[in-house]
């Protein structure tokens, strides 16, 4: 039986596609070899697109951003170099050197390390006034008290034996029956109607306002005006009393009120730089005696920590009590 010959298997031919083939663009080849660059170097041309990251606008913005970053880095480096440089040390003048010539001249006669006696301080204070006017002599006392405690909130008034050196204007808010007595005692303004007219007009032509207890309710509507000025009558300061004549005479004679501030310090004017040492000494001793008499029982140890005497714009003198 004859063997059948197997036919060779042939793959079907690929169907012809109707889609046009993409033509490969080839760069033109130059036949001139004389002007060709060296074989080791190649030139690449940057194509610029109409839009997108490779557009002319995008390339310009990228260059500007890069230049801005370079400027920032250069500036940061310059600032860091400036910080590393140590600034020049300028010598600071002392507080005394920054004062006026008159103040420095007055301070030359005071030993800041010494605690003077009351008599020495009063005799020296008249020579330390650097101004041409009659300055007020001020007393500054530092107390070992806590003003937040009710019993340690020191407040009182004292009559200066030699007067305060000021022309005190006194107003008496009283009824018509006491007007003549108040005027005889030296009141500059007396009467209910007269005082109310001053308050309504907003002109305060007085330094002290004295009232009787029966007239106080009528001053209630003016409390916000009188309170911040320190003119509101108060029984603790002796300006609310039934003895109007005595209160007016004491105010005219130089009765002053003192009170500790929030730090426990007292500030009080006790006279003028034109006073004699004996007059200043009498006023100073009267104030110190009043302060010592008001020492709270709850305060232990030293009560008066320090005391200084000074004129309004002059150097201070530390004295011992």
Secondary structure, DSSP 8 states (H G I E B T S, - for coil): ------------------S--------------SSS--TT--------BSSSTTBHHHHHHHHHHHHHHHHHHHHHHHHHHHHHS---------TTTTS-HHHHHHHTT--TT--B-HHHHHHHHTT---SSS--EEEEEEEES--TTSGGG--EEEEE-TT--SS---EEEE--GGGHHHHHHHT-SEESHHHHHHHHHHT----SEEEE-GGGGGGGGGGHHHHTTTT-S--GGGT-B-S-HHHHHHHHHHTEEEEE--TTSEEEEEEEETTS-HHHHHHHHHHHHHHHHHT--TT--S-SEEEEEEEETTS--EEB--
